[in-house]
Amino acid sequence: MLNVFARASVSRVLDPVGAALVRAGLTPNAMTLIGAVGVIACSLSFFSTGLLLWGTFTVWGFAMLDLLDGAMARASGRSTPFGAVLDATCDRLADGALFGAITWWCISAGEQRAAVAALVVLVLAQVISYIKARAEASGLTADGGLVERAERLIIALVGTGLQGLGVAHAVEVALWLLAALSVLTLAQRMWSAIVAAREVQSP
């Protein structure tokens, strides 16, 4: 949802940065890999060991790099199908590491209900992304929805950050909110695919 409303404003800010990075010799694919490896490493290093504030800020920083690969692709004129596949693959790996590490912390901290919510979010995040990819492969559209990747990161990291500052149950509240919104997003994408399929079948 944020992607729809904020894309133009974000692009105006990031495009000059992306152009500068291209001039410095970096490629969009390299930036994608740097961001994903950073998110994975920081998630596993900090969240799984209970260092929630460190995890929140470092994961957020590396996640922001994911915004730059698109700006760099536009600046270099080298947006490729493989780049899109690499970006989607890295996003799924990073999301898996993030919510897997949060689940690990929830279990080790005795937050069993939060751990259940984290696992629900982990599964739904993968399925939501798969619906879009599978629909597009079938010539349909199934994008949008209340919670896409940006919203997942914001809600999850607000929860971990507040918990790291001493706000009790912040992670649990954030994860159950995210789980509920993810269910709605899954339903929205499935409905979008149904509508698209009907339009294709109609004479």
N, CA, C and O of each residue as an XYZ file, in Angstrom:
812
protein
N       0.815     -1.199      0.000
C       0.000      0.000      0.000
C       0.861      1.265      0.000
O       0.585      2.218     -0.730
N       1.917      1.259      0.838
C       2.812      2.398      0.852
C       3.503      2.575     -0.486
O       3.803      3.692     -0.906
N       3.755      1.433     -1.160
C       4.438      1.509     -2.453
C       3.659      2.361     -3.441
O       4.253      3.086     -4.239
N       2.333      2.282     -3.395
C       1.498      3.023     -4.335
C       1.563      4.513     -4.056
O       1.728      5.312     -4.978
N       1.433      4.897     -2.773
C       1.325      6.298     -2.420
C       2.675      7.005     -2.323
O       2.752      8.215     -2.536
N       3.733      6.270     -2.005
C       5.012      6.919     -1.735
C       6.031      6.760     -2.852
O       7.115      7.339     -2.778
N       5.705      5.980     -3.896
C       6.722      5.661     -4.898
C       7.302      6.901     -5.563
O       8.519      7.001     -5.720
N       6.453      7.850     -5.957
C       6.943      9.036     -6.659
C       7.842      9.881     -5.768
O       8.904     10.332     -6.198
N       7.417     10.093     -4.527
C       8.211     10.913     -3.606
C       9.544     10.254     -3.285
O      10.582     10.915     -3.262
N       9.511      8.939     -3.036
C      10.742      8.227     -2.725
C      11.694      8.249     -3.909
O      12.903      8.403     -3.733
N      11.159      8.097     -5.112
C      12.002      8.098     -6.309
C      12.717      9.430     -6.484
O      13.883      9.461     -6.879
N      12.031     10.525     -6.193
C      12.666     11.839     -6.331
C      13.865     11.983     -5.407
O      14.844     12.647     -5.747
N      13.784     11.361     -4.240
C      14.893     11.433     -3.286
C      16.015     10.467     -3.648
O      17.191     10.824     -3.571
N      15.660      9.256     -4.039
C      16.646      8.203     -4.220
C      17.317      8.188     -5.585
O      18.444      7.709     -5.711
N      16.646      8.702     -6.608
C      17.229      8.646     -7.952
C      18.600      9.325     -8.029
O      19.507      8.757     -8.639
N      18.797     10.508     -7.443
C      20.151     11.094     -7.478
C      21.180     10.250     -6.735
O      22.335     10.163     -7.154
N      20.760      9.626     -5.628
C      21.671      8.757     -4.883
C      22.031      7.534     -5.727
O      23.190      7.124     -5.785
N      21.023      6.962     -6.375
C      21.279      5.821     -7.240
C      22.226      6.156     -8.369
O      23.106      5.361     -8.698
N      22.056      7.328     -8.970
C      22.942      7.752    -10.053
C      24.382      7.903     -9.555
O      25.327      7.533    -10.251
N      24.540      8.447     -8.350
C      25.884      8.619     -7.790
C      26.552      7.277     -7.529
O      27.751      7.124     -7.763
N      25.785      6.306     -7.045
C      26.347      4.977     -6.785
C      26.755      4.278     -8.074
O      27.764      3.574     -8.116
N      25.964      4.477     -9.126
C      26.325      3.898    -10.438
C      27.626      4.508    -10.940
O      28.494      3.809    -11.462
N      27.748      5.825    -10.775
C      28.996      6.487    -11.200
C      30.190      5.991    -10.388
O      31.321      5.991    -10.873
N      29.933      5.572     -9.159
C      31.011      5.061     -8.309
C      31.410      3.628     -8.667
O      32.389      3.098     -8.142
N      30.642      3.009     -9.564
C      31.010      1.684    -10.043
C      30.183      0.538     -9.502
O      30.424     -0.614     -9.864
N      29.207      0.821     -8.637
C      28.349     -0.238     -8.116
C      27.257     -0.590     -9.127
O      26.870      0.244     -9.945
N      26.768     -1.817     -9.066
C      25.688     -2.246     -9.940
C      24.418     -2.485     -9.117
O      24.499     -2.732     -7.914
N      23.255     -2.413     -9.753
C      22.011     -2.696     -9.011
C      22.011     -4.074     -8.366
O      21.560     -4.220     -7.230
N      22.503     -5.079     -9.064
C      22.514     -6.432     -8.502
C      23.423     -6.521     -7.276
O      23.105     -7.217     -6.311
N      24.553     -5.816     -7.318
C      25.449     -5.812     -6.162
C      24.762     -5.175     -4.956
O      24.907     -5.665     -3.835
N      24.019     -4.093     -5.171
C      23.313     -3.430     -4.076
C      22.227     -4.346     -3.509
O      22.021     -4.395     -2.296
N      21.534     -5.072     -4.394
C      20.529     -6.028     -3.942
C      21.153     -7.069     -3.018
O      20.605     -7.375     -1.959
N      22.294     -7.607     -3.420
C      22.965     -8.633     -2.620
C      23.482     -8.079     -1.301
O      23.377     -8.737     -0.266
N      24.038     -6.875     -1.332
C      24.554     -6.259     -0.101
C      23.417     -6.073      0.906
O      23.557     -6.405      2.083
N      22.292     -5.539      0.428
C      21.158     -5.321      1.318
C      20.625     -6.613      1.904
O      20.342     -6.684      3.100
N      20.486     -7.638      1.070
C      19.937     -8.915      1.540
C      20.869     -9.604      2.526
O      20.431    -10.087      3.570
N      22.161     -9.648      2.191
C      23.132    -10.282      3.093
C      23.177     -9.533      4.423
O      23.288    -10.153      5.480
N      23.091     -8.203      4.376
C      23.101     -7.422      5.607
C      21.896     -7.708      6.479
O      22.027     -7.882      7.690
N      20.710     -7.756      5.863
C      19.493     -8.053      6.626
C      19.568     -9.440      7.242
O      19.238     -9.622      8.414
N      20.000    -10.414      6.460
C      20.084    -11.788      6.961
C      21.080    -11.889      8.112
O      20.780    -12.472      9.153
N      22.270    -11.317      7.916
C      23.313    -11.417      8.941
C      22.903    -10.708     10.234
O      23.105    -11.237     11.327
N      22.328     -9.513     10.104
C      21.940     -8.759     11.304
C      20.747     -9.392     12.004
O      20.678     -9.391     13.233
N      19.805     -9.932     11.236
C      18.663    -10.618     11.845
C      19.124    -11.797     12.680
O      18.717    -11.950     13.832
N      19.975    -12.632     12.095
C      20.427    -13.834     12.785
C      21.369    -13.505     13.940
O      21.380    -14.204     14.953
N      22.157    -12.446     13.791
C      23.122    -12.088     14.831
C      22.474    -11.402     16.022
O      22.840    -11.670     17.167
N      21.517    -10.522     15.767
C      20.984     -9.682     16.838
C      19.630    -10.141     17.375
O      19.468    -10.289     18.587
N      18.654    -10.368     16.490
C      17.329    -10.745     16.973
C      17.350    -12.087     17.687
O      16.735    -12.244     18.741
N      18.048    -13.042     17.119
C      18.050    -14.376     17.716
C      18.762    -14.404     19.062
O      18.561    -15.333     19.845
N      19.590    -13.401     19.343
C      20.312    -13.355     20.624
C      19.708    -12.333     21.583
O      20.269    -12.081     22.649
N      18.568    -11.741     21.216
C      17.874    -10.829     22.120
C      18.317     -9.387     22.061
O      17.852     -8.574     22.860
N      19.207     -9.040     21.136
C      19.656     -7.651     21.000
C      18.692     -6.921     20.054
O      19.017     -6.642     18.900
N      17.507     -6.625     20.577
C      16.424     -6.142     19.718
C      16.690     -4.764     19.135
O      16.383     -4.520     17.969
N      17.254     -3.860     19.925
C      17.523     -2.521     19.390
C      18.588     -2.562     18.305
O      18.431     -1.938     17.255
N      19.668     -3.293     18.551
C      20.694     -3.446     17.524
C      20.103     -4.066     16.263
O      20.386     -3.622     15.150
N      19.291     -5.080     16.446
C      18.666     -5.711     15.292
C      17.758     -4.763     14.540
O      17.772     -4.720     13.310
N      16.968     -4.002     15.282
C      16.025     -3.078     14.642
C      16.739     -2.076     13.752
O      16.369     -1.903     12.590
N      17.760     -1.412     14.286
C      18.410     -0.338     13.538
C      19.286     -0.858     12.403
O      19.340     -0.248     11.335
N      19.972     -1.978     12.623
C      20.839     -2.486     11.556
C      20.027     -3.099     10.417
O      20.344     -2.901      9.244
N      18.976     -3.844     10.770
C      18.123     -4.424      9.727
C      17.438     -3.309      8.937
O      17.356     -3.373      7.711
N      16.950     -2.296      9.639
C      16.312     -1.177      8.936
C      17.293     -0.514      7.970
O      16.931     -0.186      6.840
N      18.531     -0.320      8.415
C      19.524      0.315      7.547
C      19.795     -0.486      6.287
O      19.829      0.071      5.189
N      19.986     -1.788      6.438
C      20.246     -2.616      5.254
C      19.000     -2.763      4.387
O      19.106     -2.871      3.165
N      17.817     -2.769      5.011
C      16.590     -2.852      4.222
C      16.421     -1.624      3.342
O      15.876     -1.716      2.243
N      16.883     -0.483      3.816
C      16.793      0.733      3.019
C      17.631      0.641      1.739
O      17.321      1.287      0.738
N      18.692     -0.165      1.782
C      19.501     -0.343      0.578
C      18.697     -1.002     -0.537
O      18.993     -0.832     -1.720
N      17.671     -1.761     -0.136
C      16.837     -2.431     -1.131
C      16.093     -1.427     -2.001
O      15.708     -1.742     -3.127
N      15.889     -0.219     -1.480
C      15.234      0.816     -2.272
C      16.168      1.389     -3.330
O      15.722      1.941     -4.336
N      17.470      1.252     -3.089
C      18.432      1.890     -3.986
C      18.673      1.098     -5.262
O      19.070      1.675     -6.275
N      18.438     -0.226     -5.236
C      18.743     -0.994     -6.445
C      17.852     -0.577     -7.607
O      18.291     -0.557     -8.757
N      16.577     -0.239     -7.300
C      15.701      0.235     -8.364
C      16.140      1.573     -8.914
O      16.110      1.794    -10.125
N      16.556      2.480     -8.017
C      17.051      3.785     -8.453
C      18.313      3.630     -9.298
O      18.505      4.348    -10.279
N      19.168      2.688     -8.910
C      20.392      2.451     -9.675
C      20.086      1.854    -11.040
O      20.731      2.194    -12.032
N      19.087      0.953    -11.090
C      18.705      0.362    -12.374
C      18.180      1.431    -13.320
O      18.492      1.415    -14.511
N      17.375      2.372    -12.793
C      16.866      3.459    -13.635
C      17.996      4.356    -14.105
O      18.003      4.803    -15.252
N      18.958      4.623    -13.219
C      20.064      5.517    -13.575
C      20.980      4.892    -14.621
O      21.489      5.583    -15.504
N      21.187      3.581    -14.515
C      22.103      2.912    -15.438
C      21.405      2.435    -16.706
O      22.059      2.123    -17.702
N      20.067      2.381    -16.665
C      19.330      1.849    -17.809
C      19.537      0.370    -18.000
O      19.401     -0.152    -19.107
N      19.878     -0.327    -16.879
C      20.183     -1.757    -16.981
C      19.216     -2.592    -16.164
O      19.617     -3.553    -15.507
N      17.956     -2.230    -16.203
C      16.943     -3.042    -15.554
C      16.725     -4.306    -16.376
O      16.353     -4.227    -17.547
N      16.953     -5.466    -15.776
C      16.902     -6.730    -16.518
C      15.941     -7.704    -15.853
O      15.659     -7.578    -14.662
N      15.435     -8.676    -16.611
C      14.589     -9.720    -16.005
C      15.313    -10.473    -14.895
O      14.707    -10.810    -13.878
N      16.607    -10.741    -15.082
C      17.346    -11.440    -14.025
C      17.431    -10.588    -12.769
O      17.354    -11.111    -11.657
N      17.590     -9.275    -12.935
C      17.639     -8.398    -11.772
C      16.359     -8.469    -10.960
O      16.389     -8.447     -9.729
N      15.230     -8.557    -11.660
C      13.945     -8.671    -10.967
C      13.848     -9.998    -10.214
O      13.341    -10.042     -9.093
N      14.334    -11.079    -10.829
C      14.324    -12.390    -10.172
C      15.244    -12.372     -8.953
O      14.884    -12.881     -7.892
N      16.415    -11.793     -9.103
C      17.366    -11.712     -7.991
C      16.779    -10.905     -6.838
O      16.896    -11.294     -5.676
N      16.151     -9.786     -7.164
C      15.561     -8.927     -6.138
C      14.468     -9.667     -5.366
O      14.427     -9.619     -4.136
N      13.579    -10.355     -6.100
C      12.498    -11.095     -5.443
C      13.047    -12.229     -4.583
O      12.550    -12.473     -3.483
N      14.073    -12.924     -5.083
C      14.672    -14.020     -4.326
C      15.310    -13.517     -3.036
O      15.130    -14.106     -1.970
N      16.054    -12.424     -3.146
C      16.711    -11.862     -1.966
C      15.695    -11.348     -0.947
O      15.904    -11.467      0.261
N      14.597    -10.776     -1.439
C      13.544    -10.312     -0.524
C      12.966    -11.463      0.281
O      12.747    -11.334      1.485
N      12.715    -12.598     -0.385
C      12.141    -13.744      0.319
C      13.129    -14.301      1.344
O      12.735    -14.661      2.453
N      14.406    -14.372      0.980
C      15.409    -14.867      1.918
C      15.546    -13.931      3.119
O      15.650    -14.385      4.258
N      15.545    -12.626      2.859
C      15.681    -11.656      3.942
C      14.471    -11.702      4.871
O      14.620    -11.667      6.093
N      13.276    -11.780      4.293
C      12.070    -11.876      5.122
C      12.079    -13.152      5.963
O      11.708    -13.132      7.137
N      12.499    -14.249      5.361
C      12.563    -15.507      6.090
C      13.531    -15.433      7.263
O      13.230    -15.909      8.357
N      14.704    -14.829      7.028
C      15.685    -14.698      8.102
C      15.171    -13.782      9.202
O      15.351    -14.072     10.385
N      14.533    -12.677      8.824
C      14.021    -11.729      9.813
C      12.973    -12.364     10.717
O      13.111    -12.346     11.940
N      11.933    -12.921     10.123
C      10.854    -13.471     10.939
C      11.249    -14.798     11.592
O      10.720    -15.155     12.645
N      12.172    -15.522     10.972
C      12.705    -16.714     11.624
C      13.487    -16.359     12.885
O      13.360    -17.025     13.912
N      14.305    -15.294     12.798
C      15.088    -14.859     13.956
C      14.185    -14.302     15.051
O      14.422    -14.537     16.236
N      13.147    -13.562     14.652
C      12.198    -13.051     15.652
C      11.476    -14.206     16.335
O      11.257    -14.175     17.546
N      11.103    -15.234     15.557
C      10.476    -16.420     16.141
C      11.406    -17.078     17.150
O      10.976    -17.477     18.232
N      12.674    -17.189     16.796
C      13.665    -17.789     17.689
C      13.726    -17.012     18.998
O      13.732    -17.609     20.075
N      13.772    -15.676     18.914
C      13.819    -14.867     20.130
C      12.557    -15.061     20.963
O      12.631    -15.192     22.185
N      11.394    -15.078     20.302
C      10.134    -15.256     21.027
C      10.127    -16.552     21.822
O       9.692    -16.584     22.973
N      10.614    -17.625     21.195
C      10.647    -18.922     21.870
C      11.622    -18.888     23.048
O      11.296    -19.343     24.144
N      12.819    -18.345     22.815
C      13.827    -18.316     23.880
C      13.429    -17.397     25.024
O      13.850    -17.605     26.162
N      12.607    -16.365     24.728
C      12.167    -15.425     25.760
C      10.872    -15.869     26.430
O      10.355    -15.174     27.304
N      10.349    -17.016     26.028
C       9.115    -17.512     26.615
C       7.862    -16.848     26.093
O       6.793    -16.961     26.692
N       7.994    -16.142     24.955
C       6.845    -15.457     24.348
C       6.195    -16.409     23.341
O       6.327    -16.230     22.130
N       5.500    -17.411     23.848
C       4.978    -18.462     22.977
C       3.906    -17.944     22.011
O       3.897    -18.318     20.838
N       3.009    -17.091     22.498
C       1.964    -16.566     21.621
C       2.567    -15.701     20.520
O       2.124    -15.746     19.373
N       3.576    -14.916     20.874
C       4.257    -14.104     19.861
C       4.968    -14.984     18.841
O       5.023    -14.652     17.656
N       5.516    -16.115     19.309
C       6.190    -17.038     18.386
C       5.209    -17.600     17.373
O       5.540    -17.732     16.195
N       4.002    -17.932     17.821
C       2.973    -18.424     16.894
C       2.648    -17.361     15.856
O       2.549    -17.658     14.665
N       2.483    -16.112     16.311
C       2.180    -15.021     15.382
C       3.306    -14.820     14.381
O       3.057    -14.577     13.201
N       4.548    -14.922     14.852
C       5.696    -14.749     13.960
C       5.726    -15.822     12.878
O       6.036    -15.532     11.722
N       5.404    -17.056     13.246
C       5.375    -18.135     12.258
C       4.248    -17.931     11.252
O       4.414    -18.207     10.063
N       3.103    -17.447     11.730
C       1.991    -17.146     10.823
C       2.403    -16.089      9.814
O       2.147    -16.224      8.617
N       3.047    -15.030     10.309
C       3.494    -13.946      9.420
C       4.534    -14.454      8.432
O       4.508    -14.093      7.255
N       5.447    -15.288      8.907
C       6.490    -15.834      8.039
C       5.884    -16.601      6.870
O       6.288    -16.418      5.722
N       4.919    -17.453      7.166
C       4.280    -18.245      6.107
C       3.471    -17.347      5.176
O       3.578    -17.467      3.955
N       2.665    -16.451      5.737
C       1.804    -15.605      4.911
C       2.614    -14.659      4.030
O       2.215    -14.367      2.902
N       3.750    -14.179      4.537
C       4.594    -13.292      3.728
C       5.055    -13.994      2.456
O       5.067    -13.405      1.376
N       5.435    -15.266      2.602
C       5.879    -16.016      1.423
C       4.715    -16.288      0.462
O       4.867    -16.189     -0.755
N       3.552    -16.633      1.028
C       2.402    -16.961      0.185
C       1.886    -15.715     -0.540
O       1.533    -15.789     -1.717
N       1.839    -14.587      0.141
C       1.377    -13.340     -0.484
C       2.237    -13.003     -1.694
O       1.724    -12.635     -2.751
N       3.546    -13.133     -1.528
C       4.441    -12.855     -2.657
C       4.279    -13.887     -3.772
O       4.360    -13.552     -4.954
N       4.048    -15.143     -3.387
C       3.892    -16.204     -4.386
C       2.628    -16.002     -5.209
O       2.631    -16.242     -6.417
N       1.544    -15.561     -4.567
C       0.294    -15.341     -5.310
C       0.532    -14.372     -6.464
O       0.101    -14.612     -7.592
N       1.226    -13.274     -6.166
C       1.494    -12.288     -7.215
C       2.334    -12.889     -8.338
O       2.018    -12.725     -9.516
N       3.406    -13.585     -7.964
C       4.290    -14.163     -8.970
C       3.578    -15.206     -9.810
O       3.730    -15.232    -11.032
N       2.804    -16.063     -9.169
C       2.109    -17.128     -9.909
C       1.028    -16.551    -10.804
O       0.821    -17.025    -11.922
N       0.334    -15.523    -10.312
C      -0.695    -14.883    -11.130
C      -0.076    -14.246    -12.374
O      -0.592    -14.400    -13.480
N       1.033    -13.532    -12.184
C       1.685    -12.888    -13.320
C       2.188    -13.915    -14.321
O       2.152    -13.673    -15.527
N       2.659    -15.064    -13.832
C       3.114    -16.124    -14.735
C       1.963    -16.703    -15.538
O       2.166    -17.264    -16.615
N       0.734    -16.565    -15.003
C      -0.463    -17.065    -15.691
C      -1.159    -15.979    -16.504
O      -2.247    -16.198    -17.037
N      -0.536    -14.818    -16.598
C      -1.112    -13.736    -17.366
C      -2.176    -12.951    -16.621
O      -2.979    -12.254    -17.241
N      -2.192    -13.055    -15.293
C      -3.167    -12.343    -14.471
C      -2.449    -11.296    -13.624
O      -1.221    -11.210    -13.634
N      -3.224    -10.507    -12.895
C      -2.653     -9.546    -11.960
C      -3.204     -9.826    -10.566
O      -4.389    -10.112    -10.392
N      -2.316     -9.737     -9.580
C      -2.739     -9.971     -8.193
C      -1.790     -9.247     -7.253
O      -1.200     -9.857     -6.361
N      -1.645     -7.940     -7.460
C      -0.731     -7.192     -6.609
C      -1.512     -6.285     -5.668
O      -2.739     -6.351     -5.598
N      -0.785     -5.436     -4.944
C      -1.422     -4.523     -4.005
C      -1.824     -5.219     -2.715
O      -1.364     -6.322     -2.419
N      -2.682     -4.564     -1.959
C      -3.116     -5.103     -0.683
C      -2.660     -4.234      0.478
O      -1.829     -3.340      0.315
N      -3.212     -4.507      1.640
C      -2.917     -3.694      2.821
C      -1.464     -3.784      3.245
O      -0.851     -2.776      3.596
N      -0.907     -4.993      3.213
C       0.443     -5.202      3.745
C       1.328     -5.825      2.676
O       1.187     -6.999      2.336
N       2.248     -5.012      2.152
C       3.290     -5.528      1.275
C       4.598     -5.535      2.062
O       4.579     -5.391      3.284
N       5.717     -5.698      1.393
C       6.969     -5.886      2.133
C       7.323     -4.679      2.992
O       7.774     -4.838      4.127
N       7.124     -3.490      2.470
C       7.478     -2.291      3.239
C       6.687     -2.219      4.542
O       7.244     -1.923      5.599
N       5.385     -2.493      4.458
C       4.553     -2.450      5.662
C       4.948     -3.543      6.655
O       4.937     -3.322      7.866
N       5.295     -4.722      6.136
C       5.734     -5.795      7.031
C       6.960     -5.382      7.822
O       7.030     -5.592      9.033
N       7.921     -4.795      7.134
C       9.147     -4.379      7.804
C       8.872     -3.291      8.835
O       9.390     -3.346      9.951
N       8.053     -2.298      8.464
C       7.772     -1.197      9.378
C       7.104     -1.700     10.648
O       7.544     -1.380     11.752
N       6.044     -2.487     10.497
C       5.297     -2.958     11.667
C       6.166     -3.864     12.535
O       6.178     -3.723     13.758
N       6.883     -4.783     11.918
C       7.721     -5.710     12.688
C       8.824     -4.968     13.434
O       9.068     -5.237     14.610
N       9.492     -4.032     12.753
C      10.617     -3.345     13.378
C      10.180     -2.310     14.402
O      10.918     -2.030     15.347
N       8.995     -1.737     14.231
C       8.456     -0.873     15.296
C       8.243     -1.705     16.556
O       8.560     -1.267     17.661
N       7.703     -2.908     16.378
C       7.493     -3.788     17.523
C       8.787     -4.175     18.214
O       8.880     -4.098     19.439
N       9.798     -4.594     17.439
C      11.071     -4.996     18.057
C      11.776     -3.802     18.687
O      12.403     -3.926     19.739
N      11.671     -2.644     18.036
C      12.309     -1.455     18.598
C      11.690     -1.045     19.920
O      12.405     -0.738     20.874
N      10.369     -1.038     19.983
C       9.694     -0.670     21.231
C       9.977     -1.689     22.334
O      10.184     -1.321     23.491
N       9.985     -2.970     21.968
C      10.304     -4.000     22.966
C      11.738     -3.810     23.465
O      12.013     -3.962     24.655
N      12.635     -3.480     22.558
C      14.021     -3.234     22.958
C      14.168     -2.045     23.880
O      15.113     -1.982     24.666
N      13.237     -1.094     23.794
C      13.242      0.076     24.677
C      12.514     -0.186     25.993
O      12.430      0.691     26.853
N      11.991     -1.399     26.140
C      11.363     -1.754     27.395
C       9.850     -1.779     27.399
O       9.242     -1.939     28.457
N       9.218     -1.624     26.226
C       7.756     -1.672     26.153
C       7.321     -3.129     26.102
O       7.561     -3.827     25.117
N       6.685     -3.574     27.166
C       6.300     -4.987     27.258
C       5.268     -5.360     26.199
O       4.363     -4.581     25.898
N       5.412     -6.558     25.637
C       4.466     -7.151     24.683
C       4.389     -6.394     23.345
O       3.477     -6.637     22.556
N       5.330     -5.486     23.086
C       5.289     -4.728     21.831
C       5.464     -5.639     20.624
O       4.802     -5.458     19.602
N       6.354     -6.617     20.742
C       6.574     -7.547     19.629
C       5.318     -8.376     19.388
O       4.909     -8.569     18.243
N       4.713     -8.863     20.456
C       3.515     -9.684     20.298
C       2.387     -8.901     19.641
O       1.728     -9.404     18.731
N       2.163     -7.673     20.096
C       1.097     -6.844     19.513
C       1.374     -6.585     18.038
O       0.478     -6.706     17.203
N       2.622     -6.225     17.717
C       2.980     -5.936     16.329
C       2.788     -7.161     15.440
O       2.290     -7.049     14.320
N       3.183     -8.326     15.940
C       3.099     -9.535     15.125
C       1.659     -9.987     14.907
O       1.309    -10.410     13.805
N       0.816     -9.905     15.944
C      -0.572    -10.297     15.744
C      -1.293     -9.311     14.832
O      -2.136     -9.715     14.030
N      -0.971     -8.014     14.946
C      -1.526     -7.030     14.011
C      -1.092     -7.368     12.592
O      -1.898     -7.346     11.662
N       0.180     -7.679     12.439
C       0.702     -8.009     11.112
C       0.090     -9.291     10.576
O      -0.174     -9.398      9.378
N      -0.140    -10.269     11.453
C      -0.771    -11.524     11.025
C      -2.178    -11.260     10.502
O      -2.563    -11.776      9.454
N      -2.946    -10.451     11.239
C      -4.318    -10.152     10.809
C      -4.331     -9.411      9.484
O      -5.118     -9.739      8.597
N      -3.467     -8.415      9.342
C      -3.405     -7.655      8.099
C      -2.907     -8.511      6.939
O      -3.311     -8.308      5.794
N      -2.038     -9.460      7.234
C      -1.531    -10.356      6.191
C      -2.630    -11.276      5.663
O      -2.690    -11.560      4.467
N      -3.500    -11.740      6.567
C      -4.636    -12.558      6.129
C      -5.519    -11.751      5.183
O      -5.955    -12.259      4.150
N      -5.781    -10.496      5.536
C      -6.595     -9.639      4.677
C      -5.911     -9.404      3.333
O      -6.565     -9.394      2.291
N      -4.603     -9.216      3.362
C      -3.859     -8.997      2.123
C      -3.906    -10.226      1.225
O      -4.060    -10.109      0.010
N      -3.773    -11.400      1.828
C      -3.875    -12.642      1.054
C      -5.238    -12.721      0.374
O      -5.332    -13.062     -0.805
N      -6.294    -12.404      1.121
C      -7.639    -12.439      0.549
C      -7.784    -11.415     -0.568
O      -8.407    -11.696     -1.591
N      -7.209    -10.223     -0.379
C      -7.275     -9.193     -1.416
C      -6.593     -9.648     -2.696
O      -7.121     -9.447     -3.789
N      -5.433    -10.254     -2.565
C      -4.707    -10.696     -3.761
C      -5.420    -11.845     -4.458
O      -5.450    -11.900     -5.687
N      -5.988    -12.752     -3.694
C      -6.746    -13.833     -4.312
C      -7.966    -13.281     -5.044
O      -8.290    -13.732     -6.143
N      -8.636    -12.316     -4.444
C      -9.787    -11.709     -5.105
C      -9.366    -10.980     -6.373
O     -10.059    -11.039     -7.389
N      -8.229    -10.293     -6.313
C      -7.709     -9.612     -7.500
C      -7.432    -10.614     -8.620
O      -7.706    -10.336     -9.787
N      -6.891    -11.775     -8.262
C      -6.627    -12.811     -9.265
C      -7.928    -13.367     -9.831
O      -8.012    -13.643    -11.028
N      -8.938    -13.532     -8.987
C     -10.239    -14.023     -9.446
C     -10.855    -13.048    -10.440
O     -11.353    -13.457    -11.489
N     -10.821    -11.756    -10.109
C     -11.372    -10.729    -11.002
C     -10.629    -10.716    -12.321
O     -11.243    -10.629    -13.384
N      -9.293    -10.802    -12.256
C      -8.486    -10.800    -13.478
C      -8.792    -12.023    -14.338
O      -8.851    -11.928    -15.564
N      -8.988    -13.178    -13.687
C      -9.308    -14.396    -14.438
C     -10.669    -14.285    -15.125
O     -10.835    -14.737    -16.258
N     -11.634    -13.687    -14.442
C     -12.943    -13.514    -15.045
C     -12.869    -12.581    -16.242
O     -13.552    -12.803    -17.243
N     -12.051    -11.543    -16.154
C     -11.917    -10.602    -17.288
C     -11.282    -11.292    -18.491
O     -11.643    -11.018    -19.635
N     -10.330    -12.190    -18.223
C      -9.696    -12.920    -19.313
C     -10.671    -13.883    -19.973
O     -10.657    -14.050    -21.193
N     -11.521    -14.517    -19.164
C     -12.466    -15.504    -19.690
C     -13.682    -14.895    -20.355
O     -14.328    -15.536    -21.184
N     -14.002    -13.642    -19.990
C     -15.208    -13.033    -20.562
C     -14.988    -12.727    -22.025
O     -13.886    -12.325    -22.396
N     -16.004    -12.901    -22.889
C     -15.840    -12.700    -24.347
C     -15.647    -11.224    -24.673
O     -15.494    -10.864    -25.841
